[in-house]
Amino acid sequence: MEVDSVKEVFQRSEEKHNVKYAQYIGDGDNKTSKATLDLDPYNNDPKVMKKERVGHVEKNAWEPGSVMRRKQTRDSGEERALKCSVICARPTRRFTFLFTRVKMAKKKVDDKNSQNDDNTKNDGDLSSNDEEPNFSDPEGFVDDITDEELLGDILKQKPKETDGVESVILVDGVPQVGPNRIEKLKSVINKIFVKFGNIVNEYYPVTPEGHTKGYIFIEYSSPVHAAEAVKLTNNFKLDKQHTFQVNLFTDFAKYEQIPIKWDPPEPQPYQGQADLHYYLLEPDAYDQFGVVTAQGQSVQIWQNTQPDPTTVEDRNNWTQTYIKWSPLGTYLATFHKQGIALWAGPNFSQYKRFSHTGVQFIDFSPCEKYLVTYSPQGDPHNPDLKRIIIWDIRTGLEKRSFNPEAPLLYETPSFGLLDKKSIKINGIRDFNWSPTDNVVAYWVAEDKDVPASVTLLELPNRNEIRKKNLFNVADCKIHWQKSGDYLCVKVDRYSKIFHMREKQIPVDSVECKEPIQAFAWEPVGYKFAMIHGESPNINVSFYEVRVGQAPILLKKFEKRACNHLFWFVDTHEFLVMNTTDHYQMSDVEWDPTGRYVITGVSFWKTKVDTGYWIWSFQGKILKRINLEKFAQILWRPRPPTLLSEEKQKEIKKNLKKYYPQFESKDRMRQSKASKELIEKRAALMEKFQSYREQRIKEYLENKPRRLALRNNVDTDELDADTENVEEEIVEFFIKGRNNPSGLGHSG
Amino acid sequence: MKPILLHGHERAITQIKYNREGDLLFSASKDNKPNVWYSLNGERLGTFNGHQGAVWCIDVDWTTTKFISGAGDNTCKLWDCETGKEIGNITTASSVRTCMFSYSANMAVYTTDKAMKQPCEIFIIDTRTIDDSVGHQDPILRIPIKGARVSSILWDNLDEMVITGHENGEITQWDLKTGKQINSVKEHDNIISDMQWNKDGSMFITASKDHTAKLFDAEDLLLLKTYKTDRPVNSASISPIFEHVVLGGGQDAMDVTTTSTRVGKFDSRFFHMVFEEEFGRVKGHFGPINSVAFHPDGKSYSSGGEDGYVRVHTFDSSYFEYNFDY
């Protein structure tokens, strides 16, 4: 390499620089020098002469770095100067090439000299500089490459003036204080803002008198902290007069550059919402139910098709605890650590998310317009998060949030407090809305001389329409009848019935000496039932409420082991249609049509035999599904029917006409299922038989070997070998017979 | 038909076996004394007295002359069937969990438990002539088991290999010429407490605590069928005349006290061998069933339970009339 380049240098010197190099300075033992001399580039005009071992410095100038540097650190300054002067004294016009090099070296050495005086450690830097060959542009050279092209990647990292400014926030609305209170202010401000991150710098501008100006700058160690501080402290109310206005410092620059011309935002293309009620269009009106196994490890949605239910959707980790359907069945709510997700549409795609950390309970408004979420613990990282949040389902926006306190009545949709006043009721224990009217029933516990009372309050005019005082009440449960006609208030000894539809709302009481375990109204009608008595003597009583009459006992079932009340019996004739067992049963769920009922044994209650069974309304078992870690089952509710009353009546009247249609449809389905089953079985059997053929063949082939092992006695069939059998007669006594010579048996 | 109750054991039944002809039924129990009964009427023919601990396993040879039993007293004993006399006694290092005669009954196999720092081992012994020296003779083959202990064993019908079912659900084939493992599969998640042949010895059924019984091909250990229940399965047997299998099991003995008989589900369950569908149940035991066996003529079956009873059930005519549509 070196030889080639030196040759090139000599050969082009004339055309390039119009010089001839007369002398070659080398270290003498180099191949290069010999090659150069042999080359004779200028045809002996002049002949290139070799300067033997001119000195170390020259050589070191060519080979910068190592030797030179070491020398410098060793040699005294004087020596260095001398050596340099040797080089400097040398230049002639003919030595231009070498000269520039040496000059450079000299310059560096000069630099070094000055640096060395105060700091010799910088040698490292120097060496890296030295390594670079001469890249200086010739005079008049115009760079045709831009810096961006050349070092775009490095330029990106070039520090900007605004660097670090992103982590600065500007807080306005800070109290203006004198110099004497500035420390106090600082500590207050610090307490608020240190929550979001490490504060590296703060600045309180002051007037010449030393008063703060009402705004401050705070710099965090990271822009992330700054952004969070802005998010959470903007509009922070320090006290009555002072509300913080917090902005990022960079926002000022951003808003300065708002273009004058405003482009209207592109209209978003309309995204058609999936049909949320598609499941109602199911031609056979099959209902759906959701099954949760093992803490939401998987959620399945089933369609209760006949004869076997079919899976609609099966997802793992769909929820973290349990699921809930909205009251009309449109949405499926799943619970997660971060909040609630609502799913709807044909594929159960995510409809909305409601972020509420640690949410455990939710409720829908009856019309599925609003959702209220309750997080009992709140968020430990974010103490400002309210524990109750009301959301608008359709927009997914938070309507209102608060922490639980005395009942306040809010208006929808503005969610302002009704009449801007809360209803103050001292000692309220429980309240319940009437399912149909704007009436609230609540009860107040006994307080010293004031007896406990149950009150019906009409809203929004706040009329107390009925109040009943009760004595010696420990606890009280309020049960509205589903259509809102009756209200039952169950106290420890009495059940009181409020006749809502009659004048003055008369109150009846039913006395029951035994503790009442459960109470239930007939969904539409005038009967109620209760379970009373102590285990194991538990009775179920049915009562009827008539206009103007005290409730009449209709029927009493004695000694029924039950702990919850559901309507299993035909209440017209009080026939128990069927009694069946599902051991350890924990859930009973009627389907929305009342044709099926599911009983479940949840993993939340017991660890063995979990699963759910599907029954018909007559109490006939249809399906037993035992599922490991089965947790929850819920039917998907249906919205109320859209048919008018006349239409419904008409259908009921013509039921006989429709009956055969459905009957034949069911039969077809059954026969189809059994046909499928038979086909499946046939396939299985055929497969099995073909596998067996081979094995049986092998078995027969091995017969001689088997015979050899058993002394040539054929034992393949029980009676295959008759010759080797020893007949043995055993006599048995047959019970109940006196004659011992009964039965003989050949073994 | 009303089952015959064989009430002769004082403690839980561990294993029951018919002899080849099916006229005799042998039963082993934790009460140390294996019994032999007439299968026809349930009369006791005799007992094998001599063990000092729970008898875990029994087998009878094809000629019904020799009887082998392994017990928790660290012995494996050989008996004369006719007289009930002990003719051979092998003392082992730990309790004997399984034992079986070979097809020819020239050899027998027994396995010992992994206990008291002893490894689980398979022993093959010569049983052509049995006398007092049996206890001192070296076994023909001795295979130490490194992994989970053997919980059930089967001998093929050519005296060439044994199949072992293990505590961890593994099934392994052993070649007896080389003493090497041929093949091993793990289709069960829990202990395989029982394995039984079908009539021609080409398939076998396993019963496992993982709530399933499975049918395997004996040659390549291919899983053929799975019978699922909701209880541990302790024993399973294949009908010699129909494509039926019977499964016996139930809640673990230790958990039984916390549940009633109703929940325990101590029923024998009948499955169709090919369709894997359950078609019948026989109840009666008030503890889990530890062992079931079909009579070699397929017309009756017996079950032995934790309750100490052996129940001999003769099938009603409806059993023989019942047909699966396919």
Interface residues (C-beta under 8 A of the other chain):
Chain A: D581 Y583 Q584 V608 D609 N626 S674 I678 R681 A682 L684 M685 F688 Y691 R695 I696 E698 Y699 N702 R705 R706 L709 R710 T715 D716 L718 V730 F732 F733 I734 H745 G747
Chain B: R20 E21 G22 D23 L24 Y38 L40 N41 E43 W62 S102 Y103 S104 N106 N157 L158 D159 D200 G201 S202 M203 D217 E219 L224 D230 Q251 T259 R262 V263 V274 F275 P296 D297 F324 D325 Y326
